[in-house]
Amino acid sequence: MLLKRLRINNPSAQFRGIGELKKYKLGFFGGDSNLWHGAPVTIVDSEESSVWGVVWELSKNDEDNLDRQESGYKSIYVNIESPSLGIVKCKSYQKLLETVADGTPSLIYKRIMIEGAKDHGLPDWYVKKLEDIPDNGYKGNIDIDVNIKI
């Protein structure tokens, strides 16, 4: 959700709105990502839950860049309910593994999610939900220049 993170490889990214993906929840795969030093996030089917996020518009070239960036994930199309855009069909990404382990993200990865949520005006209750996600405490260096306050 964080614009400066997305624009590293996708400079055409334009914010269009926020929205809710119903019948999904966030899940974190066990094991550490070499890049993030914690469990990476995905969306997981869940009848009782929903995930809030950001709707972006990208050029075709940047969409191809994003597909490469999200290696280890499959692209799926989902309907997002946006307060400002109505129902929008959007491309999202889901981990290729079929089961989700109870992993924890690094503190820095979690902060990037929270800052992106705040920057784009996701509901306060949802930001609090992100803040309550347990993390592994890692706040050291990562190989991406995102300059996040910990």
HELIX and SHEET records of a PDB file:
HELIX    1   1 LEU A    3  LEU A    6  1                                   4    
HELIX    2   2 LYS A   60  GLN A   69  1                                  10    
HELIX    3   3 LEU A  107  ASP A  119  1                                  13    
HELIX    4   4 ASP A  124  GLU A  131  1                                   8    
SHEET    1   A 2 GLN A  14  PHE A  28  0                                        
SHEET    2   A 2 VAL A  41  GLU A  57 -1                                        
SHEET    1   B 2 TYR A  73  SER A  82  0                                        
SHEET    2   B 2 GLY A  86  LYS A  95 -1                                        
END                                                                             
